[in-house]
Amino acid sequence: MSLETTTTFFLKKNADNRFVKPNEDYIICNFKDCLFIIADGVTREIVNNMYPNPSPASEVSKLFCDFFNSNWSPSYNEGDIKNNMIKVAKEANKKLHRYNKYHKDNSINFEPAGTVAIIAHIFNNKLHLIYNGDCGCLLVRDNNIIQLSKSQTKLVIENRQNLSRYEIRNNIVNNKQHPMSFGVYNGDERVIEFIEYNHFDLLNNDIIIIYSDGCEPAINELSTNHLIHYSAKSIVLKSEEIEREKKIRSDDKSLIKIKYNSDETTSGNNR
């Protein structure tokens, strides 16, 4: 299995030319256990044109990924993989609850921080995914692009101009009763209702691309041939180029690109 990863982040500047937005994405590539994670922290309120720095969203995306990676035990029973992935995600979400409770108890103005995430595990020539929010995964096979995830934030993005940050965070996030709802790991137990699972049989030379939503401009426009031959860094740079050309909102960008070969995998794949 060959692996490429890249992370860039949107560096917004203020009038003093100071960077005011820290990176809030986080990547885990655990080759030994064939475990790959991208988390995208949910940005907090901007005060005086400044993002919180250090960013609680950045801290919880790292906290979530590190906890999942440290507590993941590869299963050699394929039937247990989905349940085990969801179980560890639930425990990671509890850790975020403790993080938010501690900071809320010690800061009057603290807002609970959260993250969305996509987690991929390869076992026995099969890709297993759990995800929420708007991180994504696709597979390129021959000349076909196969989308393995679906964004939960599509309706929110389409109606963004009519929605306040307050409404999104307090009425939409983790609320199944709302038609635009989507899941965020922030300590709220309801996020478990939004965890989606998918699995897909892999063949040699399949290309797996896992990404945060900041990469979508390129993901949506690049041809199959480009996705196959572009490096992870080139895909991210293409997203930045498209954002500049179309003057669209920018965001942090993280991407993992894997070329699958069953003879080179580790973990339980050959047991």
N, C-alpha and C positions, 0 to 999 in steps of 0.2 A: 504494500500500500504506500503510495507516495502522498505526501502531505504538504500543503502550503497554507499559511495563515497570514492575515494582515489586519491591522487595526489602525485606523486614522480617526481623528476627531475634529469636529467642527470648532474652529477657534474664533469665536465672536469677540470683537474688540470694542472698547468704549472710546470716548473722545480722547482719552489720555493714552490710547494705543496699548492698553493693558488687556491681556486675555481675561475674559470674564466667564467663560464656560469650560469647566473641566470635562475630561472624557468620562462618560458614564456607562460605556460598554465594558464587558469583561469576557475573556476567552479562556477556556480550559481545553487543552489537547492532551489527553491521557492515552498515549499510544499503547501502553502495556495492557490496559483494560479495554481498548477500543471505545473510549468514551470521549465525546466531544460536546462542548457546551458553549453557547453564546448567550449572555444576559445583557439586557439593555435597560439601564436604570431609568426610571420615570422622573423627568426633571421637575424640580420644585418651583415654587413661585419666584419670579424675578423681582428683586427689590432694588430700586434706584439703578435700573439697567444692569444689575449684577446678579449672577447666579451664586448660590451658596458655594463657597470654596474654602475648605474641603466640602465636597458634595455628599450629602447623605445618600443620594441616589447612586453615586459611584460606590460608596461604601457597601450598600446592601447588594448591589450586583456582584461585587467581589465576594461578599460574605455568603451569598447564595451558592455561587459556583464552587467556592472552596469547600463549603460544607458538603455539597452533593458529591464532589470528587473524593473527599476524605471518607465519606460514609458509604460509598458505592461498593458493593461486594458482587462481583460478576457471578451470575447464576449459570449453571450448566444445564438447567432445565428451561427450555425455551418458553414453556407455559408460565413461568414465574416472572419473566422479564418485565412485562407491562406492570404487574402489581408491584414489583420491587421498585421500578422507576417512580411510580406514583407515590409509594410509601416514603422514599427518600425525599422527594419533592415536598411532601407534607411536613416532614421533619425540618427541612430547610426553611419552610415558611414559618414554622413555630419559632425558629431562631430569629427570623426577622421580626416576629411579634415581640420577642424579648428585647431586641435592639430598639425598636420603636418605643416600647414602654419605658425603657431606661431613659432614653433621651427626652421623652415627653415629660417624665417625672422630674427631670433636671433642667428643663428649659421651657419657659412660658410660651415662647413663639414657635416651638418645634412642630413641624408638620410631619406626619408619618411618611416614611420613604418606602418606595417599592421598586420592583423590577419585573419585566417580562423576560421569558427565557425559552430557548429551544435546546433540547438535550437529545443527542443521538448516540446510540450504542449499536455496535456491529457484533453479531454473534452468529456463528454457523451459516455464513453467507446470506445473512438477512440484516437489513437496517431497521432498527426500532427507534421510534421518535415519540417524545412527549413535548408539548409546547403550549404556550398561551400567548396572548397579545399579538404582536406583529413581527416577531422574528420568523424567518422562513427557511425552507429546505427544498431544493429541487435536485433532480437526477437527470443527467444527460446520457442517453444510450443511443449509439449510432447517430442518427440525425434527428432524434426526438428529445424534446424537453418534457419531463414528467414532473409536475408540481406535486410535492408530497405534503405540503402544508397549506393552510388557508389563513389569511389575516383575519383576526377578530376585530380589528379597528376600522374596517372599511367604511362603515356607516358614520363613524365619528369623524373620520377624515373628510368624507363628502359633505358633512354638515358642520365642519369646524367653525365657520364664521358665525354660526348661530348658537354656539355653545361656549360657556365660560369654563375656565379651569375648575372653578368651584363645582359646577354642575357635573363635569366629567368625573372628578375625584370623589364626590360625595353622593351622586345619584346614579352614575353609570357604571363605574368600576365595580366589578364583582357583584353586580345586581342583576340576577337572571330575569327579574320582572321588567327591566328596561329593554326596549327593542334594540338599543345600540350597545348593549353591555359587552364588556370584554374583561378578561382576567388579568390581575396583577398580583404577584406575590408581595404582600405587604403585612403579613401577619393575620389577615382576615381569613377565617376558615372557609369562607364561601368560594375562595379562588379554586378550590379543588373541583368544583362543578365546571370549571372552564378548562381544565387540563384535557387536551385532545391527544389521542394516541393514533399512530399509524405505523405500519410495517411494510417492508417491500423486499422481495427476493433480489439479491444482487448477482450480477454476472461480471466476469473479469472485464476490465477496462471501462466499467461504469464510472462516470464522474459525479461525485456528490458535492454539492455546494450548499453550505450552511451560512446564513447571513443575518445581520441585523437590518432593520428597515431602511437605514440610511443608504444601503446599497441598491435599493429597488429601482432607482432611475436607470442604472445599467442593466440590472437583471431583466427589466421589462423591455429593454430596447435591443440588447445584443443578440446577434444571431447564434444559432447552435454552434456554428464553427468558431465564433469568437469565444463562447463560453468554454469550449474544449481547449482552445489554444492560448487564451489569455491567462496570464498568471493571476493569482489572487490579488496582488497589488495592482495589476493593470485594470482589473474589474472595478476596484475601488476608485482608482484615478479617473476611470471613465464616468463613474457616478458623479464625481466632483465636476468634471467637465460639463456634463449634461445640466447639472444644477446651475452652473454659471451661465450657460447658453440660454436656458429657459427662465432664469431668474426665479427659481423655485426654492422653497425652504430647505436648508441644509440640516444635516444631523450627523451624529457620530456614525462611523462605519466600521463594522467588523465582518470578516469573511474567512471561512475555512473551506479549502478546496482539497478534496481527496480523490485520487485515482485508485480505484479498488482493484486489488489482486488477491484472490483467496489464498495463494501460496505464501503471501507475505504477512498475513494477519497474525495477531497474537491472541491473548485472552483465551476464550473457550472455543475458538472457531474450528480448531482441528481436533477436538477431543471427542 
